[in-house]
């Protein structure tokens, strides 16, 4: 009987050893992991004349360079004078290509003798459609710091007709500033 109980103990030990080996084998192939992925978001930054138009929706330019005219005081427009102002679109900090449009609403000027006579973008004269001038900055241009420089020329033509003289007199007698609405729009170029 002692022999039987020794075999029983040996059998129990063999079963325990086999079970522990089986559990150990299964535990080697069981694993779990937690992970997360991150993606960098491409920054979108656009400024016009130094104003961040992503955060501030309006910009102003009062820096008009007037043509020389000995009969008109410096800093003023009147019939026979023209002037230039610049609009600088700066994508520094962006990491995507962009399409842009610059709309100059000359219909909002209260004198038909004052008109936009020239728009040059980066030195090239453009013809806009309904006062809208468009272009694209490639990703290479954006990341290299290329800026869009629009130079706009306005002219108060001295037509010297009765109706033009009345309109010019009315504009001059109001002595208000003339506002030329400009809208600059930049969007991500996806093509």
CORJO-V695228 format. One record per pair of residues at least 4 apart in sequence whose ideal C-beta (glycine too) atoms are under 6 Angstrom apart, sorted by the first residue. I is the first residue (numbers start at 1). J is the second residue. Records with the same first field share a line. If there is no record, write none. Layout:
I=J + J
//
This chain:
42=95 + 96
43=93 + 94 + 95
44=94
45=93 + 94
46=53 + 54 + 91 + 186
47=51 + 52 + 90
48=53 + 59 + 89 + 184
49=59 + 61 + 88
51=56 + 59
52=56
61=85
64=83 + 85
65=84
66=83
67=81 + 82
69=81
72=76 + 78 + 81
77=81 + 156
79=156 + 158 + 168
80=158
81=156
82=153 + 155
83=154
84=151 + 153
85=152
86=151
87=150
88=147 + 149
89=100 + 148
90=147
91=98 + 137 + 142
92=145
94=142
96=188
97=138 + 139 + 189
98=137 + 186 + 189
99=136 + 187 + 189
100=135 + 186
101=132 + 134 + 185
102=133 + 150 + 184
103=131 + 132 + 183
104=116 + 131 + 182
105=181
106=115 + 116
108=181
109=114 + 178
111=167 + 171
113=156 + 157 + 159 + 164
114=156
116=154
117=153 + 155
118=153
119=126 + 133 + 152
120=125 + 151
121=126 + 150
122=149
126=133
128=132 + 133
136=189
137=141 + 142
141=146
159=164
//
